[in-house]
Amino acid sequence: MRLPLLALLLLAACAAPSVEQIKRPPAVFPPLARDAARILPERRFTSVDYLIVDKSERLMVAYAAGQPVKAWRGLQFGDAPQGHKQFEGDERTPEGRYVIEGRNPGSAFHLSLKVSYPNAEDRAFAAQYGRSPGGDIFLHGQPNGLSYGRVPGDWTDGCIALSNDEIEELWRIVPDGAVIEIRP
């Protein structure tokens, strides 16, 4: 009786990881936040499945199959970049785990990828105060018609802005359904 049980336990230990385990990036992220451009190895990839945004570092790292493959620095946020978005008009960028749920090629900004904010928790929090959580949070480029490279500083209403070249790259490699985790 013990031998079959032992064999079953050994087989279970060798089971393939779940989809969640594969999609989740490594728990150790702070070293990437400090030196992502320097330590990221060259990896071939055509799409990514997970994005981590580190607001304090103004950094986004893309993962493909659990491995970091690309980093972008100098992200721009809402006019009030610290803290989690709670209400419409607070000009904060949300924090938490969301997904890319669509794209807008006709955006007022150079391309945009929609973030699934607000989630059920965000809506419930705002409802406690009789307020709207807001919405329309995107990763996007600079305003259309901008005659120079970037608007200076934090200027969005809660979105995450990149250069136009950067959002074009994201447009190509980030599919709808990719997870985006936004950290403080």
DACOR-V315762 format. One record per run of one state. SS is the DSSP state (@ for helix, = for strand, . for the rest). FROM is the first residue (numbers start at 0). TO is the last residue. Records with the same first field share a line. If there is no record, write none. Layout:
SS = FROM-TO + FROM-TO
//
This chain:
. = 0-0 + 13-17 + 23-28 + 39-46 + 54-57 + 64-65 + 73-74 + 76-76 + 78-94 + 104-107 + 109-110 + 115-118 + 128-136 + 140-141 + 143-154 + 156-158 + 161-162 + 183-183
@ = 1-12 + 18-22 + 29-38 + 119-127 + 163-172
= = 47-53 + 58-63 + 66-72 + 75-75 + 77-77 + 95-103 + 108-108 + 111-114 + 137-139 + 142-142 + 155-155 + 159-160 + 173-182
//
